[in-house]
Amino acid sequence: MTAANHTSVSQQAESPPRHRGPSILAAILRAGTVLLTVIAIGLVGASSSEARGKPTISREVFGSVNGQTVYRYTLTNGRFRVRILTYGGILQTIEVPDRHGRLVNVTLGFRTLDEYVTTKNPAYFGALIGRYGNRIAKGKFVLDGQAYQLAINNPPNHLHGGVVGFDKRVWSASAVRGRDSVGLRLSYTSPNGEENYPGTLRTTVTYTITRQRGIWIDYRATTNRATIVNLTNHAYWNLGGEGTGTIDNHLLQINAARYTPVDSTLIPTGAIDRVAGTPMDFTRPTPIGARNRSNFQQIVFGRGYDHNWVLNRRDDTYKHLEFAARATDPRSGRQLTIYTTEPGLQFYGGNFLDGTLYGTSGRAYRQGDGFALETQHYPDSPNHANFPSTVLRPGELYHTTTVYQFGITH
């Protein structure tokens, strides 16, 4: 995938983590043509006994959708445990310890498949998002001289791949095992014209958990016709524990000196503005709730934070992992650090959670009870020539990597 140039600004002195399960990663890279996204979730500060834990994977029937069986897979390593659904490739739960070793689920989601299906998961809890993450203005774009009209499912715009995006598809699955790792490979083929996107897109997503207590998510796809692609994962985080209430006291740092301002419908204007002197400045750790009720116009438009930050990068090739963001819950000590090769990060503060959805804890989710940090290309990129391109053509390689790493502060 080609990408428009943009100038990097001040850099963060951060060393991205390295994958320590090369055998399975090499096998994954040999299996497909296009690597679309990798997300790694890891824990630091593990005890030696936990570090010696052998990763395992198990499967259970979780229900069915339109006659298709949906499975729930559990990947674990010691006290680190992740549950993944074949419906939407959803990260249903992620359990990590606090500073006292207490294991708690830190991502938002539902208890049952029926809740995901009947509610249509309007918040996209934990889901794989495609073909195009985020918004496209009025659902319109032009590619190679041909105009396309996508569904208007977030009036007046198109959002997260349409009415039935990748988040609502049942993916086929198979276990992947290595000497020091286990993984879950999910596959889905989106036919030409699905949700009115051009080209048949073949996508494979592999979640891998290693002996070192990390989980990698590897996305790949090929197309037989020029199309647009912007895949991400829509996990919501509450590092104090799912269902424990507001994330306002979480400290957030985003390695970005600029962001893309939006209009009243949350579509980028095309400008790239500086964060300095505004509530959009998270260059230093700042409580999420400190400025999310300000009268700054961008905050008013989003009812809080729902914006794309232009990440500081050393180059514009998008081939190298660089520090993107860090969130810390001072009370529990849990910390989430993100590294990515992507140019952008969408920070969404859960502004539209309204108390009508009840999570795995049985508690209602209200405004600000969780936040999403979605690594991505910019929203509405097909309609802005100055944004990095999201066009994927036959034979091209689109490769992005994101690392989600958990740690403990004392």
C-alpha positions as a printed Julia matrix, in Angstrom:
410×3 Matrix{Float64}:
   0.0     0.0     0.0
   1.32    3.42   -0.85
   1.19    6.24    1.65
   1.28   10.03    1.44
   4.25   11.71    3.1
   3.83   13.47    6.43
   6.44   15.12    8.6
   7.4    13.54   11.91
   7.75   15.78   14.95
   9.26   15.15   18.37
   9.92   11.46   19.02
   9.37    9.39   22.15
  12.37    7.45   23.43
  10.69    4.07   23.55
  11.97    0.63   22.6
   9.22   -1.56   21.14
   8.98   -5.12   22.44
  10.25   -7.98   20.33
   8.33  -11.11   19.51
   9.95  -14.15   21.19
   8.08  -16.86   19.32
   9.87  -16.78   15.94
   8.92  -20.28   14.85
   5.19  -19.65   14.79
   5.57  -16.12   13.44
   7.69  -17.39   10.57
   5.04  -20.0     9.78
   2.35  -17.32    9.84
   4.28  -15.04    7.48
   4.78  -17.89    5.0
   1.07  -18.68    4.97
  -0.35  -15.5     3.44
   0.22  -12.71    0.98
  -0.75   -9.56    2.86
  -0.17   -8.85    6.54
  -2.7    -6.24    7.51
  -2.28   -5.82   11.27
  -0.52   -7.49   14.15
  -1.6    -6.82   17.72
   0.49   -8.23   20.55
  -0.83   -8.29   24.09
   1.79   -9.14   26.71
   2.47   -8.9    30.39
   5.59   -7.62   32.08
   6.7    -8.43   35.58
   5.7   -12.11   35.39
   6.89  -14.45   38.09
   9.34  -17.15   37.04
   6.76  -19.88   37.61
   4.24  -18.09   35.37
   6.89  -17.48   32.73
   7.46  -21.25   32.6
   3.76  -21.9    31.95
   3.09  -23.68   28.7
   0.57  -21.85   26.49
  -2.61  -23.83   25.89
  -5.68  -23.51   23.69
  -9.13  -25.02   24.16
 -12.46  -24.8    22.34
 -16.13  -24.88   23.29
 -19.37  -24.37   21.4
 -20.68  -20.9    22.17
 -23.89  -21.02   20.09
 -24.89  -20.58   16.46
 -25.79  -17.8    14.03
 -27.88  -18.53   10.93
 -27.05  -22.21   11.22
 -23.31  -21.59   11.61
 -21.69  -22.89   14.78
 -19.85  -20.26   16.81
 -16.94  -21.38   18.97
 -15.19  -19.73   21.88
 -11.47  -20.39   22.16
  -9.5   -19.86   25.34
  -5.78  -19.13   25.03
  -3.88  -19.08   28.29
  -0.42  -18.93   29.77
  -0.3   -19.16   33.53
  -2.63  -16.5    34.88
  -2.9   -14.61   31.56
  -6.07  -15.64   29.73
  -7.78  -14.49   26.53
 -11.14  -15.64   25.16
 -11.88  -15.21   21.46
 -15.11  -15.8    19.55
 -15.32  -16.96   15.96
 -18.26  -14.55   15.65
 -16.66  -11.27   14.62
 -13.23  -12.45   15.78
 -14.22  -10.82   19.06
 -11.86  -10.52   22.0
 -14.5   -11.34   24.61
 -12.31  -11.25   27.73
  -8.69  -10.48   28.56
  -7.68  -11.28   32.12
  -4.51   -9.79   33.58
  -3.22   -9.3    37.15
  -3.01   -6.06   39.13
  -0.06   -5.06   41.3
  -1.2    -7.6    43.91
  -1.53  -10.42   41.39
  -5.33  -10.34   41.26
  -6.63  -11.52   37.89
  -9.39   -9.35   36.36
 -10.98   -8.98   32.93
 -10.01   -5.57   31.54
 -11.97   -5.45   28.28
 -15.67   -4.72   27.72
 -18.02   -7.29   26.19
 -21.1    -9.49   26.65
 -21.59  -12.78   28.48
 -23.49  -14.59   25.7
 -23.53  -14.85   21.93
 -27.2   -13.9    21.93
 -26.33  -10.51   23.41
 -23.81   -9.83   20.64
 -26.28  -10.88   17.95
 -29.58   -9.43   19.19
 -28.09   -6.06   20.14
 -25.99   -6.12   16.94
 -23.09   -5.11   19.2
 -23.6    -1.39   18.49
 -20.44   -0.46   20.38
 -18.34   -3.04   18.44
 -16.97   -4.51   21.68
 -13.71   -6.36   20.98
 -14.51   -6.93   17.3
 -12.38   -7.17   14.18
 -13.37   -4.19   12.02
 -13.44   -4.29    8.21
 -13.31   -3.71    5.44
 -12.89   -0.1     6.49
 -12.47    0.95   10.11
 -13.85    4.34   11.1
 -15.98    6.72    9.01
 -16.29    7.51    5.31
 -18.12   10.76    4.54
 -21.64   10.13    3.26
 -20.48    6.61    2.37
 -18.94    7.85   -0.88
 -15.54    7.45   -2.46
 -14.04    7.33   -5.95
 -11.44    4.74   -6.93
  -9.82    4.66  -10.37
 -12.52    6.94  -11.72
 -15.44    4.83  -10.48
 -17.77    6.14   -7.79
 -18.94    3.86   -4.98
 -21.82    4.34   -2.56
 -21.59    2.49    0.74
 -24.28    2.01    3.38
 -25.13    4.99    5.57
 -25.12    3.16    8.92
 -23.93    6.1    11.05
 -25.99    8.92    9.51
 -24.95   10.77    7.5
 -21.84    8.59    7.14
 -20.55    5.05    6.65
 -18.95    3.42    9.7
 -16.8     0.33   10.35
 -17.5    -1.55    7.13
 -21.26   -1.16    6.89
 -24.43   -2.83    8.11
 -22.89   -6.32    8.24
 -19.16   -5.8     8.49
 -16.44   -8.22    9.52
 -17.55   -7.77   13.13
 -20.81   -9.64   12.38
 -19.41  -12.5    10.28
 -18.69  -16.04   11.47
 -15.05  -16.81   10.76
 -13.7   -20.3    10.16
 -11.04  -21.27   12.69
  -8.18  -23.67   13.27
  -5.62  -24.08   16.05
  -1.96  -23.3    15.37
   0.66  -24.82   17.64
   4.35  -24.11   18.04
   6.97  -25.3    20.51
   6.5   -22.26   22.75
   3.2   -20.86   21.5
  -0.35  -21.58   20.49
  -2.56  -19.62   18.15
  -5.99  -19.35   16.6
  -6.21  -18.72   12.87
  -9.46  -17.12   11.66
 -10.37  -16.85    7.98
 -13.07  -14.99    6.1
 -13.59  -14.25    2.4
 -15.53  -11.11    1.61
 -16.97  -11.41   -1.91
 -16.83   -8.68   -4.52
 -19.65   -6.24   -3.86
 -20.22   -7.16   -0.21
 -21.37   -3.94    1.47
 -20.69   -2.51   -2.02
 -16.91   -2.67   -1.66
 -15.06   -3.68   -4.84
 -12.95   -6.82   -5.09
 -12.93  -10.2    -3.38
 -10.95   -9.78   -0.19
  -9.51  -12.9     1.44
  -8.56  -12.22    5.04
  -6.79  -14.34    7.63
  -6.37  -13.25   11.24
  -4.15  -15.26   13.59
  -4.12  -14.73   17.34
  -1.0   -16.21   18.96
  -0.14  -16.53   22.64
   3.47  -17.26   23.51
   5.32  -18.73   26.48
   6.37  -15.18   27.33
   2.76  -14.26   28.04
   2.03  -12.29   24.89
  -0.69  -12.52   22.29
  -0.13  -11.54   18.67
  -2.9   -10.85   16.18
  -1.78  -11.19   12.61
  -4.07   -9.89    9.83
  -3.58  -10.73    6.16
  -5.6   -10.2     3.05
  -5.43  -10.35   -0.71
  -7.66   -8.74   -3.29
  -8.33   -9.51   -6.93
  -9.39   -5.93   -7.66
  -8.43   -2.5    -6.37
 -10.24   -1.77   -3.13
  -9.85    0.17    0.11
  -8.83   -1.49    3.36
  -8.42   -0.18    6.9
  -8.6    -2.97    9.46
  -8.4    -2.6    13.22
  -9.6    -4.12   16.47
 -12.23   -2.33   18.58
 -11.37   -3.55   22.08
 -12.5    -1.3    24.92
 -10.31   -1.05   27.99
 -10.96   -0.43   31.65
  -7.75   -1.28   33.44
  -9.5    -1.16   36.79
 -11.66   -4.04   35.61
 -14.62   -4.41   33.28
 -17.79   -3.04   34.86
 -16.0    -1.13   37.62
 -17.11    2.3    36.41
 -15.47    5.37   34.94
 -12.07    5.53   33.27
 -11.79    9.28   33.97
  -8.88    8.76   36.39
  -6.85    6.66   33.95
  -3.71    8.5    32.85
  -3.33    8.6    29.07
  -0.31    9.54   26.99
  -0.47    9.69   23.17
   2.75   10.14   21.2
   1.28   12.68   18.81
   1.82   16.42   18.33
  -1.0    16.63   15.77
  -4.5    15.35   15.14
  -7.14   15.48   12.4
  -9.97   17.84   13.45
 -13.52   16.85   12.47
 -16.79   18.49   11.53
 -20.04   18.08   13.43
 -20.58   14.62   11.89
 -17.1    13.47   13.04
 -15.66   13.49    9.52
 -12.12   14.94    9.19
 -12.01   18.38    7.63
  -8.73   17.52    5.89
  -6.7    19.75    8.2
  -3.92   18.45   10.42
  -3.73   20.63   13.51
  -1.35   20.82   16.44
  -2.51   19.61   19.84
  -0.48   22.13   21.82
  -2.6    24.42   23.96
  -5.79   22.37   23.45
  -7.59   19.54   25.28
  -6.25   17.25   22.53
  -2.75   17.4    24.02
  -1.85   14.05   25.59
   1.89   14.31   24.96
   2.28   13.91   28.74
   0.27   11.48   30.93
  -3.05   13.22   31.61
  -6.24   12.01   33.33
  -8.79   11.13   30.64
 -11.5    13.0    32.52
  -9.53   16.2    33.07
 -10.75   17.99   29.92
 -13.42   15.82   28.33
 -16.18   18.18   29.44
 -14.57   21.34   28.07
 -16.31   23.64   25.58
 -13.51   23.19   23.04
 -15.35   22.77   19.72
 -13.81   19.38   18.92
 -14.87   18.04   22.32
 -18.38   19.41   21.75
 -18.6    17.67   18.35
 -17.52   14.31   19.79
 -19.32   14.58   23.13
 -15.83   13.97   24.42
 -12.93   12.27   22.64
 -13.59   10.47   19.35
 -10.69   11.63   17.19
  -7.7    10.46   15.2
  -4.23   11.43   16.38
  -1.38   11.71   13.85
   1.35    9.67   15.51
   4.92   10.93   15.74
   7.01    8.75   13.46
  10.64    8.66   12.39
   9.69    7.87    8.78
   6.65    7.52    6.56
   7.2     3.94    5.38
   5.06    2.51    8.21
   7.35   -0.51    8.51
   8.76    0.05   11.99
   7.14   -0.29   15.39
   7.09    2.95   17.34
   5.58    4.0    20.63
   1.99    5.21   20.18
   0.25    5.45   23.56
   0.25    4.42   27.19
  -2.67    4.16   29.61
  -2.27    3.64   33.36
  -4.8     2.93   36.09
  -3.18    4.34   39.26
  -5.46    2.38   41.58
  -4.82   -1.16   40.26
  -1.36   -0.48   38.86
  -2.25   -1.99   35.49
  -0.65   -0.33   32.49
  -1.31   -0.74   28.76
   1.37    0.34   26.28
   0.8     0.41   22.52
   3.37    0.26   19.75
   2.43    0.37   16.09
   3.56    0.8    12.51
   0.29    2.59   11.71
   0.17    6.36   11.06
  -2.87    7.06   13.25
  -4.57    6.24   16.54
  -8.29    6.76   17.21
  -8.93    7.52   20.85
 -12.59    7.02   21.71
 -13.69    7.68   25.27
 -16.89    5.61   25.29
 -18.99    8.76   24.89
 -22.01    7.01   23.42
 -22.36    4.27   26.05
 -25.73    5.08   27.58
 -26.49    2.44   30.21
 -28.56    0.21   27.92
 -25.82   -2.44   27.45
 -24.85   -4.84   30.25
 -21.44   -6.48   30.21
 -19.83   -9.73   31.33
 -19.97   -8.46   34.92
 -23.73   -7.98   34.66
 -23.29   -4.23   35.18
 -24.52   -1.48   32.87
 -22.0     0.36   30.7
 -22.42    4.11   30.98
 -20.65    7.01   29.31
 -16.92    6.82   29.95
 -16.87    3.28   31.39
 -14.31    2.15   28.8
 -12.04    3.59   26.12
 -10.77    2.37   22.76
  -7.35    3.02   21.22
  -7.63    1.9    17.59
  -4.46    1.89   15.53
  -5.4     2.75   11.96
  -5.06    4.83    8.85
  -6.98    8.06    9.1
 -10.78    8.24    8.87
 -12.21    9.14    5.45
  -8.79    8.69    3.83
 -10.24    7.84    0.38
 -11.58   11.42    0.21
  -8.41   13.22    1.32
  -5.41   13.13   -0.99
  -3.15   14.47    1.78
  -3.87   11.49    4.06
  -1.94    8.19    3.86
  -3.56    5.99    1.23
  -5.8     3.03    2.1
  -5.94    1.68   -1.47
  -4.98   -1.99   -1.84
  -4.34   -3.41   -5.31
  -3.81   -6.97   -6.55
  -0.28   -8.1    -5.81
   0.49   -5.29   -3.35
   1.6    -5.88    0.2
  -0.09   -3.98    3.03
   1.67   -4.68    6.29
   0.92   -3.05    9.64
   1.87   -4.12   13.13
   0.45   -3.11   16.5
   1.59   -4.25   19.93
  -0.62   -4.05   23.03
   1.52   -4.77   26.08
   0.36   -4.92   29.69
   2.55   -4.02   32.62
   2.38   -3.2    36.31
   3.28    0.01   38.1
   3.99    0.14   41.83
